[in-house]
Amino acid sequence: MKTYHAVTDGGISYDPFRELAAAVIMRAVADYRGLGSRLQETGSLVEKKHIEESMKSISRFFLSNWYCVLSGQENGAEVIELLDQEVFGDD
């Protein structure tokens, strides 16, 4: 099994595992935003329910220990709050 380590290139550190963790989190943010837009645009009750369930799943990710491990932060609730304000307005 090959082991990968952080690499320093001209003072810039590159850690492939941190890059992957950041990509997972950014994908969750992008998915939440996209689902929020679709939720506001759809007229189908069935689709709304499906979208809401998907958004709940992403919210659970931000509140999970896995998010804390990936991000090194315990701010998942704040991330969800900011995303909701962005997607749904300042209600």
Summary of the structure (lengths in Angstrom):
residues: 91
radius of gyration: 16.6
end to end distance: 51.0
largest distance: 54.1
contacts: 202
relative contact order: 0.12
helix: 70%
strand: 7%
